Amino acid sequence: MAGIPESIIDRIRESVNIVDVIGRYVTLKKRGRNYLGLCPFHTEKTPSFNVNPEKQIFHCFGCGTGGNVFTFLMRYENLSFVDAVKRLADETGIKIPVSQEAKKQESENEQLFRANEVAESVYHQQLKQAPAAVQEYLQRRGISAETREQFKLGYASGEWDGLLKYLERNGFSLNPYKKLGLLLESEKSGKLFDRFRNRLMFPIHNQSGKVIGFGGRALLDEPNSPKYMNSPESPVYQKSRILYGLYFSKEAIRESGAVIFVEGYMDFLQLYQAGIRNVVATSGTALTEEHARLIRRYTNRVYLCYDADTAGINAAVRGGEILFQQLLEVEALILPAGEDPDSFVKANGKEAFLALLKEAKDYLAFRLSILNRKYDLQKAAERSRAVAEALEMLLPMQDAIRSGFYLEKIAEQLQVPATTLLNEFQRRQKARRQQNQFREQGREGGDSPGAAPAAAESAAKAPLVFTGAWGGEKDVILLLISYFKDIHDYVFNHLQEDDFLNPEFRELFALIKSRRESGESSGAPNLLHFVLENIPGEAVKTLLLRELEQSNREFHKPALYLQDCIKRIKIARYQAKIDLAKRQMKELAPNDPRQLQFLMEINDANIQVKKWQDVVSSDDG
């Protein structure tokens, strides 16, 4: 996987104890065979976060999150799978052989990181030698020398080729700087020039502290030049995954249990140097679901602190909705007119800001107050539009209890009968589900393997809907995971992928079969973790983990039960063939010659149904 041999992944996982690793982040107490704690991925007062040392997996019965030790590190530390494996490899001293392709990609990324470090150093040094006007600007903005040093603020001179000349003078390859967008090529002359000129420079870091890009604030008012300019996206910088300052503030966010979102670099720096450390900046980037997932690694509570102008309010509405729909606890604080976080803290200090923060409204109340101002609720048509906007905000939410609570609040505030509102919400939910199913069917194009990523993405966001003998299909997967060496020959001799009517279990069956055919070790622990690391869709993973963990699923007489599962799967498959042929016959004219073909298919399928109905399970299986 990802260029790392499965055998090495297994060795690394087997060399650590999941209880020890998770215990660094979560307080765990032994309960019977398992360990229990408060889930770090959602807010709860009663522990529902289970760690199973025997199977080396974790599962939260509250939010459904689960997996193995790699999954935990990926979610908690916002790591990729490869980075999580490498983190534990370093701890265990296990060497990871690196493929030539992986070496090449890692080498390219390292070149980009080094290029950004060089640019950071150049800009930082230039700030120390910058004209007096630049130093005066920073003093006027109240940015201390300590803050400039800690965040390595810099200055891009007004020259068209200041950075370029430095790089050429010192013999650096220019390709990484072109790939990062630090150097641009003139369309007319083909000559290179600096992207950033006459700007205050803010290095942007990833969660590991590496410089991945820059933000630049213009120091002169120039026509056709934006006030703020960021690095373009690159292999190491994707703006939808980055929050400015998070590398510096993540521990303070964890400790305080909340994060303050501000818009600008200066807002962040002013709050941070005033001692308000649990802060991040969006830096003009629209908030995304990825940002929501990123910040949830550290806290579930978010304060949006934006300017009181129209742009600030709109940013709070849009960004807050994304975070709200992702089940974060969002509160919105709109500052007094004419203020931004930077100016308010500079003028009034830390304590005044924290006192003001207590006046923040929860997001729903904030949004309803906006709707009250936006629409004339005395007019039926406008009230209907306000209700529609409020309901659309709730539709993506995957928490029925929260949705119900919010519906009551909306009904009260918008003066609509609660039953009417609930009926309309359910109607919209149904329409949304149908649209999602239609889109998923269109993506799948039948059951082609190429549609799997799209289907998995959709499945992660929608409740699972199964058909046929889905319980038997699910339990065959669980039996394979638990008793693979004893039953795999029997299972693969009696079942094919086409026997599975549900694509989720069909994909898992094919996945396990491919593992067997590849000759990889398929002992129960290894197979379980292989499935968890490759499973298509969070919803299916949650279902299997719940089945495995809730009852520590053990089958009484597994051989007998397996035969019963196969029997049910086969009957369901042939019955589905009969139903399909009957539907197709209804669409044909009575004298269509294909009627006879379908009758023969129905007859053959009926024979198979009768055959499997007569099968009697036996211990001799």
C-alpha positions as a printed NumPy array, in Angstrom:
array([[  0.   ,   0.   ,   0.   ],
       [  1.275,   3.426,  -1.025],
       [  4.604,   1.799,  -1.94 ],
       [  5.087,   0.166,   1.5  ],
       [  4.987,  -3.673,   1.487],
       [  2.047,  -5.157,   3.394],
       [  4.434,  -7.335,   5.391],
       [  6.233,  -4.22 ,   6.699],
       [  2.919,  -2.521,   7.56 ],
       [  1.906,  -5.655,   9.493],
       [  5.248,  -5.757,  11.347],
       [  4.994,  -2.113,  12.371],
       [  1.405,  -2.496,  13.571],
       [  2.229,  -5.673,  15.494],
       [  5.209,  -3.961,  17.167],
       [  3.076,  -1.371,  18.979],
       [  0.228,  -1.676,  21.44 ],
       [ -2.786,   0.377,  20.403],
       [ -3.653,   0.982,  24.074],
       [ -0.246,   2.589,  24.682],
       [ -0.45 ,   4.768,  21.569],
       [ -4.007,   6.009,  22.137],
       [ -3.277,   6.358,  25.859],
       [ -0.891,   9.218,  25.018],
       [ -3.88 ,  11.247,  23.82 ],
       [ -6.888,   9.82 ,  25.687],
       [ -7.291,   8.833,  29.34 ],
       [ -8.272,   5.153,  29.203],
       [ -9.656,   2.936,  31.969],
       [ -9.825,  -0.849,  31.802],
       [-13.358,  -2.233,  31.582],
       [-13.429,  -6.007,  31.266],
       [-11.381,  -7.044,  28.229],
       [-11.373,  -3.535,  26.72 ],
       [-10.37 ,   0.013,  27.62 ],
       [-12.843,   2.908,  27.771],
       [-12.425,   6.683,  27.493],
       [-13.988,   9.925,  26.284],
       [-13.924,  10.124,  22.497],
       [-11.417,  12.7  ,  21.185],
       [-13.393,  13.091,  17.946],
       [-16.691,  14.354,  19.346],
       [-17.925,  15.991,  22.549],
       [-19.38 ,  13.576,  25.099],
       [-19.807,  13.34 ,  28.863],
       [-20.278,   9.567,  29.104],
       [-17.362,   7.512,  27.732],
       [-18.242,   5.559,  24.591],
       [-14.748,   5.26 ,  23.086],
       [-13.614,   1.603,  23.179],
       [-10.103,   0.262,  22.609],
       [ -9.785,  -3.482,  22.083],
       [ -6.22 ,  -4.684,  22.842],
       [ -6.955,  -8.218,  21.609],
       [ -7.97 ,  -7.122,  18.105],
       [ -5.851,  -3.926,  18.257],
       [ -8.762,  -1.741,  17.098],
       [-10.764,   1.17 ,  18.5  ],
       [-14.403,   2.126,  18.007],
       [-16.578,   4.942,  19.332],
       [-20.211,   3.942,  19.815],
       [-21.143,   7.615,  19.977],
       [-19.875,   8.982,  16.644],
       [-19.015,   5.741,  14.845],
       [-15.33 ,   6.54 ,  14.321],
       [-13.08 ,   3.512,  14.411],
       [-10.154,   1.641,  12.945],
       [ -6.665,   0.566,  13.971],
       [ -3.638,   2.401,  15.329],
       [ -2.838,   3.951,  11.936],
       [ -6.412,   5.216,  11.575],
       [ -6.234,   6.845,  15.001],
       [ -3.022,   8.728,  14.228],
       [ -4.356,   9.781,  10.827],
       [ -7.474,  11.274,  12.403],
       [ -5.948,  12.732,  15.549],
       [ -2.729,  14.135,  14.061],
       [ -4.149,  14.832,  10.569],
       [ -1.589,  12.526,   8.948],
       [ -1.725,  10.609,   5.693],
       [ -1.636,   6.819,   5.945],
       [  1.995,   6.751,   4.834],
       [  2.976,   9.387,   7.41 ],
       [  1.187,   7.457,  10.176],
       [  3.053,   4.282,   9.203],
       [  6.36 ,   6.192,   9.103],
       [  5.673,   7.757,  12.513],
       [  5.298,   4.331,  14.129],
       [  8.175,   2.884,  12.069],
       [ 10.469,   5.525,  13.578],
       [  9.292,   4.58 ,  17.075],
       [  9.791,   0.858,  16.53 ],
       [ 13.044,   1.141,  14.585],
       [ 11.634,  -0.778,  11.622],
       [ 13.135,   0.313,   8.299],
       [ 10.735,   0.972,   5.418],
       [ 12.072,   0.044,   1.973],
       [ 11.288,   2.892,  -0.388],
       [ 10.372,   2.341,  -4.051],
       [ 12.098,   4.374,  -6.754],
       [  8.799,   6.111,  -7.555],
       [  8.212,   6.987,  -3.903],
       [ 11.812,   8.178,  -3.579],
       [ 11.353,  10.402,  -6.606],
       [  8.121,  11.959,  -5.267],
       [  9.579,  12.412,  -1.784],
       [ 12.695,  13.923,  -3.307],
       [ 10.624,  16.371,  -5.378],
       [  8.587,  17.422,  -2.346],
       [ 11.735,  17.822,  -0.251],
       [ 13.152,  20.081,  -2.964],
       [ 10.022,  22.23 ,  -2.737],
       [ 10.211,  22.386,   1.066],
       [ 13.885,  23.404,   0.865],
       [ 13.082,  26.045,  -1.752],
       [ 10.442,  27.553,   0.526],
       [ 12.917,  27.532,   3.424],
       [ 15.458,  29.411,   1.312],
       [ 12.835,  31.961,   0.255],
       [ 11.724,  32.342,   3.894],
       [ 15.315,  33.018,   4.929],
       [ 15.812,  35.559,   2.117],
       [ 12.591,  37.438,   2.934],
       [ 13.308,  37.362,   6.693],
       [ 16.809,  38.728,   6.219],
       [ 15.486,  41.438,   3.893],
       [ 13.005,  42.518,   6.566],
       [ 15.889,  43.207,   8.944],
       [ 17.44 ,  45.449,   6.279],
       [ 14.149,  46.892,   4.987],
       [ 13.592,  50.636,   4.507],
       [ 12.55 ,  52.651,   7.557],
       [  8.987,  52.915,   6.197],
       [  8.561,  49.131,   6.478],
       [  9.861,  49.078,  10.068],
       [  7.563,  51.979,  10.943],
       [  4.622,  50.132,   9.418],
       [  5.229,  47.106,  11.666],
       [  5.626,  49.319,  14.731],
       [  2.401,  51.098,  13.851],
       [  0.637,  47.755,  13.541],
       [  1.995,  46.755,  16.944],
       [  3.907,  43.673,  15.778],
       [  6.74 ,  43.076,  18.248],
       [ 10.282,  42.009,  17.378],
       [  9.67 ,  38.677,  19.158],
       [  6.61 ,  37.975,  16.992],
       [  8.511,  38.86 ,  13.807],
       [ 11.219,  36.413,  14.797],
       [  8.945,  33.573,  15.944],
       [  6.848,  33.627,  12.764],
       [  9.79 ,  34.538,  10.532],
       [  7.996,  37.495,   8.964],
       [  9.771,  38.807,   5.902],
       [  9.947,  41.523,   3.281],
       [  9.926,  41.147,  -0.511],
       [ 11.713,  44.151,  -1.935],
       [ 10.277,  46.291,  -4.691],
       [ 12.704,  44.89 ,  -7.259],
       [ 11.268,  42.781, -10.066],
       [ 14.004,  40.199,  -9.615],
       [ 15.209,  40.493,  -6.014],
       [ 14.68 ,  36.822,  -5.139],
       [ 15.716,  35.695,  -8.63 ],
       [ 19.067,  37.47 ,  -8.429],
       [ 19.791,  35.939,  -5.012],
       [ 19.058,  32.441,  -6.31 ],
       [ 21.173,  32.863,  -9.439],
       [ 24.018,  34.423,  -7.483],
       [ 24.103,  31.448,  -5.111],
       [ 23.707,  28.752,  -7.757],
       [ 20.247,  27.456,  -6.835],
       [ 18.184,  25.489,  -9.368],
       [ 15.233,  27.676, -10.386],
       [ 12.801,  24.856, -11.217],
       [ 11.459,  24.356,  -7.661],
       [ 10.823,  28.106,  -7.345],
       [  8.901,  28.113, -10.636],
       [  6.863,  25.106,  -9.497],
       [  6.035,  26.912,  -6.245],
       [  5.01 ,  30.062,  -8.111],
       [  7.672,  32.186,  -6.424],
       [  9.131,  32.909,  -9.866],
       [  6.913,  33.704, -12.851],
       [  7.697,  33.798, -16.552],
       [  6.857,  36.839, -18.675],
       [  4.513,  35.97 , -21.541],
       [  6.156,  38.618, -23.746],
       [  9.867,  38.208, -23.11 ],
       [  9.98 ,  34.761, -21.482],
       [ 12.149,  36.21 , -18.704],
       [ 11.641,  35.224, -15.067],
       [ 10.551,  37.69 , -12.372],
       [  9.475,  37.606,  -8.713],
       [  5.822,  36.967,  -7.851],
       [  6.073,  38.911,  -4.579],
       [  7.324,  42.491,  -4.695],
       [  7.131,  45.261,  -2.091],
       [  5.157,  43.078,   0.297],
       [  5.269,  42.062,   3.934],
       [  5.702,  38.271,   3.821],
       [  3.991,  35.685,   6.047],
       [  5.372,  32.122,   5.776],
       [  2.594,  29.487,   5.827],
       [  3.361,  26.193,   7.625],
       [  1.831,  22.744,   7.498],
       [  1.039,  20.756,  10.656],
       [  4.639,  19.496,  10.76 ],
       [  6.054,  23.007,  10.757],
       [  7.401,  22.941,   7.205],
       [  7.026,  26.088,   5.093],
       [  4.646,  25.286,   2.232],
       [  3.806,  28.741,   0.882],
       [  3.559,  32.469,   1.599],
       [  1.067,  35.242,   2.021],
       [  2.116,  38.739,   0.991],
       [  0.561,  42.023,   2.164],
       [  1.047,  45.005,  -0.177],
       [  2.916,  47.907,   1.403],
       [  1.943,  50.388,  -1.325],
       [ -1.452,  51.16 ,  -2.819],
       [ -0.98 ,  50.155,  -6.42 ],
       [ -3.785,  50.012,  -8.979],
       [ -4.664,  46.493, -10.226],
       [ -2.63 ,  44.95 ,  -7.413],
       [ -4.435,  42.979,  -4.669],
       [ -3.925,  43.973,  -1.057],
       [ -3.152,  40.369,  -0.134],
       [ -1.617,  37.724,  -2.397],
       [ -0.96 ,  34.061,  -1.557],
       [  1.271,  31.445,  -3.138],
       [ -0.557,  29.393,  -5.766],
       [ -1.4  ,  25.782,  -4.973],
       [  1.451,  23.321,  -5.454],
       [  2.256,  19.685,  -4.634],
       [  2.985,  20.78 ,  -1.033],
       [  0.35 ,  23.521,  -0.603],
       [ -3.402,  22.981,  -0.916],
       [ -5.245,  25.901,   0.649],
       [ -8.368,  23.852,   1.475],
       [ -6.251,  21.816,   3.921],
       [ -4.342,  24.603,   5.647],
       [ -5.222,  27.065,   8.402],
       [ -2.647,  29.786,   9.037],
       [ -0.961,  29.492,  12.44 ],
       [ -2.333,  26.047,  13.336],
       [  1.176,  24.628,  13.688],
       [  1.872,  27.181,  16.449],
       [ -1.535,  27.103,  18.138],
       [ -2.617,  23.454,  18.03 ],
       [ -1.516,  22.609,  21.591],
       [ -3.234,  25.707,  22.98 ],
       [ -6.393,  24.731,  21.075],
       [ -6.328,  21.247,  22.599],
       [ -5.709,  22.606,  26.098],
       [ -8.422,  25.289,  25.943],
       [-10.981,  23.079,  24.186],
       [-11.857,  25.793,  21.651],
       [-10.467,  27.613,  18.622],
       [-10.969,  31.201,  17.475],
       [-11.198,  31.694,  13.712],
       [-10.093,  35.1  ,  12.411],
       [ -9.688,  36.25 ,   8.829],
       [ -6.284,  37.886,   8.46 ],
       [ -2.625,  37.261,   9.218],
       [ -2.463,  40.426,  11.316],
       [ -5.548,  39.4  ,  13.276],
       [ -3.844,  36.107,  14.127],
       [ -0.511,  37.69 ,  15.096],
       [ -2.085,  40.366,  17.276],
       [ -4.162,  37.846,  19.236],
       [ -1.288,  35.386,  19.538],
       [  1.193,  37.914,  20.884],
       [ -1.448,  39.189,  23.326],
       [ -1.532,  35.708,  24.862],
       [ -4.645,  34.428,  23.077],
       [ -2.956,  31.381,  21.582],
       [ -5.932,  29.202,  20.55 ],
       [ -6.404,  31.032,  17.265],
       [ -6.11 ,  30.3  ,  13.519],
       [ -6.631,  32.467,  10.43 ],
       [ -8.473,  31.604,   7.227],
       [ -6.36 ,  34.143,   5.288],
       [ -9.069,  34.96 ,   2.787],
       [ -9.692,  31.29 ,   1.928],
       [-13.27 ,  29.999,   1.956],
       [-13.772,  27.386,   4.662],
       [-14.253,  23.831,   3.432],
       [-15.287,  20.452,   4.834],
       [-11.596,  19.572,   4.915],
       [-10.957,  22.542,   7.197],
       [-13.775,  21.29 ,   9.442],
       [-12.271,  17.796,   9.586],
       [ -8.835,  19.301,  10.221],
       [ -9.9  ,  21.421,  13.179],
       [-11.994,  18.592,  14.647],
       [ -8.717,  16.782,  15.321],
       [ -8.062,  19.357,  18.025],
       [-11.464,  20.596,  19.244],
       [-15.186,  20.56 ,  18.53 ],
       [-15.802,  24.136,  19.651],
       [-15.28 ,  27.03 ,  17.232],
       [-15.605,  30.803,  17.648],
       [-15.898,  32.793,  14.426],
       [-14.561,  36.284,  15.024],
       [-15.058,  38.477,  11.961],
       [-15.437,  42.144,  11.058],
       [-18.847,  43.827,  11.334],
       [-18.913,  44.843,   7.66 ],
       [-20.945,  43.026,   5.005],
       [-17.968,  40.96 ,   3.87 ],
       [-17.261,  39.839,   7.439],
       [-20.872,  38.886,   8.109],
       [-21.107,  36.975,   4.82 ],
       [-17.873,  35.133,   5.642],
       [-19.296,  34.148,   9.039],
       [-22.521,  32.93 ,   7.402],
       [-20.784,  30.857,   4.718],
       [-17.913,  29.525,   6.783],
       [-20.035,  28.943,   9.845],
       [-22.518,  26.88 ,   7.827],
       [-19.802,  24.485,   6.661],
       [-18.523,  23.99 ,  10.218],
       [-22.069,  23.78 ,  11.635],
       [-23.078,  21.106,   9.115],
       [-19.993,  19.113,  10.083],
       [-21.366,  18.994,  13.657],
       [-18.87 ,  21.391,  15.203],
       [-20.18 ,  23.618,  17.995],
       [-19.996,  27.01 ,  16.313],
       [-20.435,  30.441,  17.878],
       [-20.246,  33.691,  15.953],
       [-18.903,  36.995,  17.28 ],
       [-19.359,  40.059,  15.102],
       [-17.113,  42.824,  16.423],
       [-18.246,  46.435,  17.018],
       [-18.535,  48.558,  13.864],
       [-15.182,  49.659,  12.501],
       [-13.217,  47.061,  14.489],
       [-11.381,  43.902,  13.518],
       [ -9.682,  41.483,  15.953],
       [ -6.325,  43.169,  15.339],
       [ -7.506,  46.694,  16.131],
       [ -9.764,  45.636,  19.02 ],
       [ -7.055,  43.71 ,  20.892],
       [ -4.473,  46.413,  20.233],
       [ -6.784,  49.098,  21.652],
       [ -8.483,  47.158,  24.461],
       [ -6.225,  44.272,  25.409],
       [ -6.616,  40.548,  25.995],
       [ -9.142,  40.609,  28.85 ],
       [-11.538,  42.912,  27.005],
       [-11.434,  40.608,  23.991],
       [-12.084,  37.485,  26.089],
       [-14.981,  39.263,  27.782],
       [-16.412,  40.165,  24.374],
       [-16.009,  36.554,  23.251],
       [-18.517,  35.526,  25.92 ],
       [-21.157,  37.49 ,  24.004],
       [-20.797,  35.262,  20.928],
       [-24.07 ,  33.756,  19.656],
       [-24.406,  30.091,  18.835],
       [-24.44 ,  29.698,  15.06 ],
       [-28.141,  28.861,  14.731],
       [-29.191,  31.943,  16.71 ],
       [-26.767,  34.05 ,  14.66 ],
       [-28.113,  32.667,  11.401],
       [-31.748,  33.148,  12.43 ],
       [-31.017,  36.766,  13.35 ],
       [-29.602,  37.235,   9.834],
       [-32.749,  35.702,   8.316],
       [-34.903,  38.012,  10.43 ],
       [-33.099,  41.012,   8.966],
       [-32.993,  39.623,   5.444],
       [-36.694,  38.709,   5.085],
       [-39.968,  40.401,   6.044],
       [-41.52 ,  37.596,   8.074],
       [-44.925,  39.282,   7.998],
       [-45.18 ,  38.326,   4.314],
       [-45.994,  34.678,   3.602],
       [-43.732,  34.417,   0.544],
       [-40.716,  35.862,   2.369],
       [-41.303,  33.731,   5.452],
       [-41.415,  30.7  ,   3.162],
       [-38.05 ,  31.691,   1.681],
       [-36.579,  32.159,   5.164],
       [-37.825,  28.702,   6.194],
       [-36.404,  27.165,   3.015],
       [-32.984,  28.71 ,   3.674],
       [-32.968,  27.486,   7.271],
       [-33.971,  23.942,   6.281],
       [-31.357,  23.745,   3.518],
       [-28.775,  24.588,   6.169],
       [-29.813,  21.518,   8.202],
       [-30.184,  18.973,   5.378],
       [-26.535,  17.802,   5.194],
       [-26.422,  17.247,   8.964],
       [-25.959,  13.563,   9.896],
       [-27.3  ,  13.81 ,  13.459],
       [-31.058,  13.301,  13.888],
       [-31.098,  14.47 ,  17.517],
       [-29.376,  17.761,  16.714],
       [-31.566,  18.266,  13.655],
       [-34.702,  17.743,  15.751],
       [-33.518,  20.216,  18.367],
       [-32.647,  22.821,  15.735],
       [-36.004,  22.353,  13.984],
       [-37.775,  23.25 ,  17.227],
       [-35.696,  26.429,  17.519],
       [-36.373,  27.381,  13.891],
       [-40.117,  26.772,  14.314],
       [-40.146,  29.022,  17.374],
       [-38.088,  31.833,  15.845],
       [-39.754,  31.875,  12.426],
       [-43.238,  31.31 ,  13.911],
       [-44.052,  28.194,  11.923],
       [-45.914,  25.166,  13.382],
       [-43.368,  22.534,  14.38 ],
       [-45.269,  19.71 ,  12.634],
       [-45.411,  21.697,   9.387],
       [-41.694,  22.381,   9.58 ],
       [-40.883,  18.732,  10.339],
       [-42.994,  17.492,   7.421],
       [-41.286,  19.914,   5.034],
       [-37.862,  18.924,   6.362],
       [-38.607,  15.217,   5.869],
       [-39.882,  15.899,   2.335],
       [-36.642,  17.706,   1.49 ],
       [-34.579,  14.941,   3.101],
       [-36.318,  12.338,   0.949],
       [-35.749,  14.397,  -2.205],
       [-32.091,  14.831,  -1.277],
       [-31.627,  11.082,  -0.708],
       [-33.225,  10.317,  -4.074],
       [-30.928,  12.818,  -5.78 ],
       [-27.889,  11.262,  -4.084],
       [-28.968,   7.749,  -5.101],
       [-29.565,   8.897,  -8.663],
       [-26.135,  10.534,  -8.804],
       [-24.495,   7.449,  -7.298],
       [-26.156,   5.165,  -9.857],
       [-24.977,   7.472, -12.611],
       [-21.429,   7.399, -11.237],
       [-21.363,   3.64 , -10.815],
       [-22.517,   2.851, -14.349],
       [-23.509,  -0.627, -13.163],
       [-20.91 ,  -2.092, -10.851],
       [-17.713,  -1.199, -12.692],
       [-14.542,  -1.107, -10.562],
       [-13.738,   2.411, -11.788],
       [-16.824,   3.754, -10.047],
       [-15.701,   2.586,  -6.608],
       [-14.107,   5.876,  -5.408],
       [-17.208,   7.906,  -6.281],
       [-19.484,   5.329,  -4.703],
       [-17.35 ,   5.281,  -1.575],
       [-17.437,   9.077,  -1.298],
       [-21.223,   9.085,  -1.584],
       [-21.598,   6.172,   0.816],
       [-19.562,   8.007,   3.446],
       [-22.125,  10.815,   3.516],
       [-25.427,   8.898,   3.213],
       [-27.059,   6.197,   5.356],
       [-26.498,   2.658,   4.062],
       [-29.433,   1.001,   2.297],
       [-29.033,  -2.748,   1.674],
       [-30.998,  -5.297,  -0.299],
       [-31.454,  -9.07 ,  -0.531],
       [-29.702, -11.304,   2.006],
       [-27.51 ,  -8.461,   3.197],
       [-27.177,  -9.916,   6.697],
       [-25.752, -13.109,   5.216],
       [-23.369, -11.139,   2.991],
       [-22.164,  -9.117,   5.982],
       [-21.658, -12.206,   8.133],
       [-19.704, -14.038,   5.412],
       [-17.271, -11.101,   5.498],
       [-17.084, -11.286,   9.316],
       [-16.587, -15.058,   9.185],
       [-13.773, -14.675,   6.645],
       [-12.086, -12.085,   8.87 ],
       [-12.375, -14.319,  11.96 ],
       [-11.817, -17.831,  10.538],
       [-10.046, -17.25 ,   7.23 ],
       [ -7.616, -20.198,   7.326],
       [-10.374, -22.669,   8.181],
       [-13.055, -21.58 ,   5.712],
       [-11.516, -19.674,   2.79 ],
       [-11.395, -22.672,   0.408],
       [-15.016, -23.552,   1.124],
       [-16.207, -19.94 ,   0.773],
       [-14.424, -19.208,  -2.496],
       [-15.525, -22.55 ,  -3.963],
       [-19.185, -21.795,  -3.251],
       [-19.445, -18.005,  -3.656],
       [-18.507, -15.62 ,  -6.44 ],
       [-18.528, -11.829,  -6.449],
       [-21.744, -11.843,  -8.521],
       [-23.554, -13.622,  -5.674],
       [-23.346, -10.426,  -3.583],
       [-26.246,  -8.091,  -4.399],
       [-24.861,  -5.238,  -2.25 ],
       [-21.849,  -3.47 ,  -3.809],
       [-20.401,  -2.622,  -0.377],
       [-20.039,  -6.302,   0.599],
       [-19.183,  -7.345,  -2.972],
       [-16.173,  -4.998,  -2.889],
       [-15.065,  -6.37 ,   0.491],
       [-15.404,  -9.954,  -0.757],
       [-13.299,  -9.1  ,  -3.834],
       [-10.753,  -7.328,  -1.603],
       [-10.309, -10.39 ,   0.645],
       [-10.176, -12.689,  -2.384],
       [ -7.434, -10.57 ,  -3.974],
       [ -5.464, -10.747,  -0.71 ],
       [ -5.688, -14.547,  -0.824],
       [ -4.65 , -14.711,  -4.482],
       [ -1.664, -12.423,  -3.867],
       [ -0.276, -14.918,  -1.368],
       [ -0.073, -12.349,   1.454],
       [ -0.349, -13.615,   5.032],
       [ -4.033, -13.826,   5.903],
       [ -4.113, -14.686,   9.567],
       [ -7.133, -13.225,  11.332],
       [ -5.339, -10.17 ,  12.837],
       [ -3.587,  -9.277,   9.589],
       [ -6.712,  -9.733,   7.483],
       [ -8.793,  -7.62 ,   9.872],
       [ -6.353,  -4.727,   9.626],
       [ -5.942,  -5.154,   5.871],
       [ -9.723,  -4.781,   5.495],
       [ -9.84 ,  -1.763,   7.838],
       [ -7.069,  -0.029,   5.877],
       [ -8.672,  -0.674,   2.485],
       [-12.384,  -0.651,   3.23 ],
       [-14.435,   1.465,   0.776],
       [-16.38 ,   4.015,   2.818],
       [-16.574,   5.069,   6.468],
       [-20.191,   3.877,   6.848],
       [-19.289,   0.246,   6.014],
       [-16.24 ,   0.412,   8.301],
       [-18.435,   1.68 ,  11.152],
       [-20.934,  -1.14 ,  10.567],
       [-18.254,  -3.859,  10.656],
       [-16.48 ,  -2.383,  13.677],
       [-19.748,  -2.185,  15.57 ],
       [-20.485,  -5.836,  14.742],
       [-16.973,  -6.933,  15.701],
       [-16.785,  -4.879,  18.879],
       [-20.261,  -4.567,  20.366],
       [-20.583,  -8.248,  21.153],
       [-16.958,  -9.206,  20.505],
       [-18.679, -11.081,  17.697],
       [-18.127, -14.812,  17.989],
       [-20.206, -17.253,  15.972],
       [-21.675, -20.383,  17.536],
       [-20.82 , -23.302,  15.211],
       [-19.331, -21.078,  12.466],
       [-19.264, -23.871,   9.852],
       [-23.025, -24.426,  10.181],
       [-23.734, -20.71 ,  10.208],
       [-21.548, -20.15 ,   7.132],
       [-23.549, -22.74 ,   5.179],
       [-26.76 , -20.99 ,   6.197],
       [-25.369, -17.617,   5.037],
       [-24.348, -19.059,   1.665],
       [-27.801, -20.629,   1.285],
       [-29.538, -17.292,   1.943],
       [-27.169, -15.423,  -0.409],
       [-27.753, -17.904,  -3.243],
       [-31.554, -17.85 ,  -2.838],
       [-31.562, -14.026,  -2.778],
       [-29.418, -13.878,  -5.912],
       [-31.643, -16.202,  -7.952],
       [-34.796, -14.533,  -6.624],
       [-33.368, -11.187,  -7.789],
       [-32.856, -12.734, -11.257],
       [-36.492, -13.85 , -11.296],
       [-37.75 , -10.397, -10.258],
       [-35.588,  -8.687, -12.883],
       [-36.772, -10.996, -15.681],
       [-40.403, -10.425, -14.7  ],
       [-39.932,  -6.651, -14.795],
       [-38.277,  -6.877, -18.196],
       [-41.115,  -9.054, -19.544],
       [-43.687,  -6.415, -18.543],
       [-41.951,  -3.913, -20.819],
       [-42.221,  -6.211, -23.883],
       [-45.118,  -6.725, -26.259],
       [-46.949, -10.09 , -25.73 ],
       [-45.682, -11.46 , -29.05 ],
       [-42.059, -10.325, -28.586],
       [-39.768, -13.365, -29.12 ],
       [-37.691, -12.314, -26.087],
       [-40.621, -13.325, -23.843],
       [-39.602, -16.973, -24.277],
       [-35.991, -16.209, -23.369],
       [-37.059, -14.528, -20.119],
       [-39.442, -17.414, -19.294],
       [-36.521, -19.821, -19.646],
       [-34.368, -17.622, -17.378],
       [-37.159, -17.553, -14.781],
       [-37.552, -21.323, -14.965],
       [-33.774, -21.9  , -14.539],
       [-33.64 , -19.486, -11.61 ],
       [-36.661, -21.163,  -9.952],
       [-34.876, -24.519, -10.2  ],
       [-31.843, -23.008,  -8.442],
       [-34.024, -21.422,  -5.722],
       [-35.704, -24.816,  -5.073],
       [-32.312, -26.539,  -5.069],
       [-30.871, -24.177,  -2.46 ],
       [-34.046, -24.238,  -0.373],
       [-33.624, -28.005,  -0.075],
       [-30.009, -27.739,   1.101],
       [-29.614, -28.827,   4.73 ],
       [-26.643, -27.456,   6.673],
       [-24.306, -30.036,   8.153],
       [-21.431, -30.054,  10.626],
       [-19.543, -32.134,   8.11 ],
       [-19.858, -29.104,   5.678]])
